[in-house]
C-alpha cells in the first residue's frame, strides 16, 4: 500500500508504479501485477500494489519497489502524505511563584 495526496494525479501515480513494476525482472508476468485505488483515507488516496514474485524474491522486490516508488514520486512531484497531527500546548492561566 502506498498513499498519495488528494491533489495528485491518480492515473499518473498508477502509471509510474506500473512502469517500475515492469522494469523489475523479478516480477512474474502471470498472474499479471495489479495497481489500483483501494481506499480513500482521511489523509491519502491509498494504492494497492500487487506484483507477483517467487517466494524467495518477496522481501527484495518489496523493499526495492518501495524505494523506487518514493524516489520516482519525489521526482514526479507526487506527494506521499503523512497523517495530520494536531499538537495542543496547555499552559496554566496564572503564573507560578
Secondary structure, DSSP 8 states (H G I E B T S, - for coil): -EEE-TTS-HHHHHHHHHHHHHH-TTB-SSS--EEEEEEE-SS-EEEEEE--B-GGGHHHHHHHHHHHHHHHHHHHT---------------SS---
